[in-house]
Amino acid sequence: MKRTKNAKHYFILSAILILSFHGFSQKNNLTDKNGLKQGFWLNFQIDTVHYASIGVKSKDGVITVSNPYYKITYRLISKGNYLEDTLEGLWIFYYENRFIDKNKTTKSIVFYKGDSAVFENFYKKETVKSEVEFKKGRPIGQLRIYNDNGQLMFSGEMLPDESFYKVTEYYKTGGKRYEKKLSVDYVIETYTNIKDTK
């Protein structure tokens, strides 16, 4: 009798969880009547595709393949809100890092407001890698770059119509080392995954 009660409770709990997940998922990834993305979106991409089959050996030693199938796994690559088909508000982007590379960006948190955005990029161990301000798709504004231990390495500013950041480099002790220029391309390629967030 006790087993039956537990089985009923398990079935009811499972049904509630399935129905609530189904209801939640219907509120994501919606477009309006004009085909524009609106609201909260979860974006996935294929991570791995595995081919598998079951081999059956007959009496005469011949192996026949039965029931071949593909197993596809997906991974979340971004989540956030759209407004009129435009990224708006808080977005999180996830990047693949199959190899142990402590300097690779693994995640970006971006706050979009109109034509402005603030990118915060992270190392594998969740320490901040860089903070970059953007306006109209261009890096304009403040820049901060950190090493993988969270210490500030560079800080500076990009002015409109400039192609270099004027930055201050810091010693590991925190003191100012000297001032120099960093190219926009170098900063974007080395310290961000901005190209993957569009």
Beta strands, then each sheet from edge to edge (+ up, - down):
strand 1: 30-31
strand 2: 37-57
strand 3: 63-83
strand 4: 86-94
strand 5: 107-113
strand 6: 116-122
strand 7: 128-135
strand 8: 138-146
strand 9: 152-158
strand 10: 164-170
strand 11: 176-183
sheet 1: 1+ 2- 3+ 4- 5+ 6- 7+ 8- 9+ 10- 11+
end
